[in-house]
Amino acid sequence: MTSVSREQGLARLAAAGQTSSRPALQARGLVKRYGALLATDNVSLDVAQGEIHALIGPNGAGKSTLIQLLSGGLAPDAGSLHLHGEDVTTWPMHRRVKAGLARSFQITSIFPRLSVEENLLLAIQANATERFGMWRPRSRNLELLGQAHQLADGCQLPRSQWGVAAGTLPHAQQRKLEFALAIASRPRVLLLDEPMAGMGPEDTVALADLIESLKGQLAILLVEHDMDTVFRLADRVSVLVYGRCIATGTPEQIRADESVQKAYLGTGHDPVSGASPKADARGQGAAA
């Protein structure tokens, strides 16, 4: 099979969005309570088609709860969610996936005992509308194999790793594989929950390159603690603190926002250069 560039592979596999004035994903007044704890407090958020919209905030701010509400892992106590104009508030997760909403997880979610190739084949087959034949081995289906190899090339998974059990891959390669599995569903909206977690500087840059290559192809909501990555990738940034969205704007506007400086970025974040605070929020425990 002829190798394709990362940009070509991802562009072919990502679902190019329809040009529209309405948001790809629109949340209005989302509320989630756990007894007396208000995890999300009347959160409203728009993610435009083709943009990368970052969601930042301290640990315990409600970011992961919000991702669960958006993906269908949790039902809101109040509020609504629209996907490309359709009300999906009560839809279960699998139905949202079929409608074009995909997500990654803080903790890597792959099939560790299966090979990289088998992981990709399963993901592609699960989201295919055509029939591939239930008695025919996936590994002998040239159409499926072609799609899997194209996806692997696009996500920088080298051919030397295709036959390797996914659970034995280095952490950074597992994160790339999970990213590939999310793209395999051909989403129109992609939710990325701390994709850089546990990665070193070089691997963080490589994964950021992959995410950036999808800009304009689909809507991406990126939850991330790495501020250098956020300010590099994001078209807009929303800040969540104690379950409330306290600010939304361009990276430049967020850098200069005094309320954001006090609540999250801290005095160590240079509003001009965008340099990250020395004390990164990563390593303080999983964000909620």
Beta strands, then each sheet from edge to edge (+ up, - down):
strand 1: 25-34
strand 2: 37-47
strand 3: 52-56
strand 4: 78-83
strand 5: 86-87
strand 6: 101-103
strand 7: 189-193
strand 8: 219-223
strand 9: 236-241
strand 10: 244-249
sheet 1: 2+ 1- 4+ 5-
sheet 2: 6+ 7+ 8+ 3+ 9+ 10-
end
